[in-house]
Structures are given as structure tokens and as C-alpha cells.
């Protein structure tokens, strides 16, 4: 288990799974996993973090917006031709 995963687990256990800091840590873990080319795990973490942020912080919270924007950028990088029109 990575140090980042341990941080996510500890924050979730101590603060609660839907605490802003626990969700932020989960999103950070997603970025680390993406950098390690563990794209499926990264995508799952990003989705969970975003869902939790929307539920707990609201869709207009700065952390939620940042996570949404980061998710969109990462998806565009992973699928650069997804929005091409033929």
C-alpha cells in the first residue's frame, strides 16, 4: 500500500469518507495513480472524489470545480480525438 493510499485511508477513517480533506486526498491519489499509468484506478478514484465533493460540498464549491476541470483535462489527454467531428 502506497503512502498516498495510507493518507487517504487515515483521513477517511478519522475525518469521515465525505470530509473535504479526505476527498481532496482521494483526488490527489488519483493524480498519482495516473502518473504511474494506472489509469483505471485513477479514473475510479477521480469519479469517487468528484461524486463525494458534489454530494458534500456542492457542485459550485472550488474543490468540486477544480476536480471537474482536472477530470476533463485528463480525459482529453487520454482521448485526444474523442471530440473530433467527422
C-alpha positions as CSV (number, residue, x, y, z in Angstrom):
1,X,0.0,0.0,0.0
2,X,1.4,3.4,-1.0
3,X,1.9,6.2,1.4
4,X,-0.7,8.3,-0.5
5,X,-3.2,5.4,-0.1
6,X,-2.4,5.3,3.6
7,X,-3.1,9.1,3.9
8,X,-6.4,8.7,2.1
9,X,-7.4,5.8,4.4
10,X,-6.4,7.6,7.6
11,X,-8.2,10.8,6.6
12,X,-11.3,8.9,5.7
13,X,-11.2,6.9,8.9
14,X,-10.5,9.9,11.2
15,X,-12.4,12.7,9.4
16,X,-15.1,10.6,7.6
17,X,-15.2,9.5,4.0
18,X,-17.1,12.6,2.9
19,X,-14.9,15.2,4.6
20,X,-13.4,17.8,2.2
21,X,-9.9,16.9,3.2
22,X,-10.4,13.1,2.7
23,X,-12.0,13.8,-0.7
24,X,-9.1,16.1,-1.7
25,X,-6.6,13.4,-0.7
26,X,-8.5,10.8,-2.8
27,X,-8.3,13.2,-5.8
28,X,-4.6,13.6,-5.2
29,X,-4.2,9.8,-5.1
30,X,-5.9,9.7,-8.5
31,X,-3.3,12.0,-9.9
32,X,-0.5,9.9,-8.6
33,X,-2.1,6.7,-10.0
34,X,-2.4,8.4,-13.4
35,X,1.3,9.4,-13.3
36,X,2.0,5.7,-12.6
37,X,0.0,4.7,-15.7
38,X,-2.7,3.1,-13.5
39,X,-5.4,4.8,-15.5
40,X,-8.3,2.6,-14.5
41,X,-7.6,3.0,-10.8
42,X,-7.0,6.7,-11.3
43,X,-10.3,7.1,-13.1
44,X,-12.2,5.3,-10.3
45,X,-10.7,7.5,-7.6
46,X,-11.4,10.7,-9.6
47,X,-15.1,9.6,-10.0
48,X,-15.4,8.8,-6.3
49,X,-13.8,12.0,-5.2
50,X,-16.0,14.1,-7.6
51,X,-19.2,12.3,-6.5
52,X,-18.3,12.9,-2.9
53,X,-17.5,16.5,-3.5
54,X,-20.7,17.2,-5.3
55,X,-22.7,15.5,-2.5
56,X,-20.9,17.1,0.4
57,X,-19.6,20.4,-0.9
58,X,-21.9,21.2,-3.8
59,X,-21.3,21.5,-7.5
60,X,-20.2,25.1,-7.2
61,X,-17.5,24.6,-4.5
62,X,-14.0,25.5,-5.6
63,X,-12.7,21.9,-4.9
64,X,-15.5,20.4,-6.8
65,X,-14.9,22.7,-9.8
66,X,-11.2,22.0,-9.7
67,X,-11.8,18.3,-9.7
68,X,-14.3,18.5,-12.6
69,X,-11.8,20.6,-14.6
70,X,-8.9,18.3,-13.9
71,X,-11.0,15.3,-14.8
72,X,-12.0,16.9,-18.1
73,X,-8.3,17.7,-18.9
74,X,-7.2,14.2,-18.1
75,X,-9.9,12.7,-20.2
76,X,-9.0,14.9,-23.1
77,X,-5.3,13.9,-22.7
78,X,-6.3,10.2,-22.6
79,X,-8.7,10.5,-25.6
80,X,-7.4,13.4,-27.7
81,X,-9.7,12.7,-30.7
82,X,-12.8,12.0,-28.7
83,X,-14.4,15.3,-29.6
84,X,-13.3,15.4,-33.2
85,X,-16.2,15.7,-35.6
86,X,-16.1,13.8,-38.9
